[in-house]
Amino acid sequence: MSDRDSVVRIAYHEAGHTVVARSLGIEVEGVSIVEDEDSHGRSLSPLREGFDYYGDEDADEHLEDHLLVCLAGAVAEEKLTGKRPELEGNDRQGAGDILIRIAPGTNGAKMEESIDRARDILSENWSNVTTLAEALLEHGKLSAGQVRTLLIR
């Protein structure tokens, strides 16, 4: 894979996280394909402020949405390349942590169900993924405001 192909793959990966987050009403603080010591890129969509797993009535639903966001990068890569990549790094850690909380003992089935849901969301919003990926390739990173502006069009 050429360096250009790798950067394009990363842009679509991060755009996938971002589009799924926004589709589920999760605020995105920014997205980047600028490599740092921890990753090749990142989409920042933390749990809502004051989130309490034990006290929030909709905690499982909120975590399920974040599970879809964790999986969306790999699913976007799959749609782009035709091959499903392994979950790595923060995506793998985040998905694993969420699965342990919301579906202990059923990780495989819940994972496949969630991948299918992420795939559906991305298929319905693929033009937004492409728009964000192209903007990331041009600018390297986008703020929350830039993401909102691009996805309103």
C-alpha positions, 0 to 999 in steps of 0.5 A, spaced: 500 500 500 502 506 498 503 512 503 497 516 499 493 509 499 494 509 507 492 516 508 486 516 504 484 509 508 486 513 515 481 519 512 475 515 511 476 511 517 476 517 521 470 520 517 467 514 519 467 515 526 465 522 525 459 521 521 456 515 525 457 519 531 453 525 528 448 521 526 447 518 533 447 525 536 453 525 539 457 531 539 464 531 535 469 535 538 474 535 532 477 530 527 484 529 525 489 525 520 495 528 523 499 522 526 501 523 533 505 518 538 498 514 540 495 514 533 494 515 525 488 519 526 483 521 531 475 523 532 474 526 538 467 524 541 467 523 548 461 520 553 457 526 555 459 530 560 457 528 567 455 521 564 454 516 570 453 508 568 450 506 574 445 512 575 443 514 568 437 511 566 439 511 558 446 508 560 446 502 556 443 506 550 448 511 550 454 506 551 451 502 545 451 508 541 459 509 542 460 502 541 457 504 534 462 509 533 468 505 535 466 500 530 465 505 524 472 507 522 473 499 521 467 499 517 468 505 513 475 502 511 471 495 509 466 499 505 472 503 501 477 497 500 472 491 500 476 488 506 474 488 513 481 490 518 482 488 525 480 493 530 486 496 533 488 501 538 483 506 541 478 503 537 479 496 540 480 498 547 474 502 547 469 497 543 472 492 548 470 496 554 463 497 552 462 490 550 464 488 557 459 493 560 453 492 556 453 485 554 458 481 558 458 474 555 455 475 548 461 479 545 461 476 539 454 476 537 453 483 540 459 485 536 456 483 529 450 486 531 453 493 532 458 492 526 451 491 522 448 497 525 454 501 523 454 499 516 447 501 515 448 508 518 455 509 513 451 506 507 445 511 508 451 517 509 456 515 505 456 522 501 458 525 508 463 520 509 466 522 502 465 529 504 469 529 510 475 524 508 476 529 502 476 535 507 481 531 512 485 530 506 486 537 504 486 540 511 489 534 516 484 536 521 477 539 522 474 543 528 467 541 531 464 547 527 468 545 521 465 538 521 458 541 523 458 546 517 460 540 512 455 535 514 449 540 514 450 541 506 
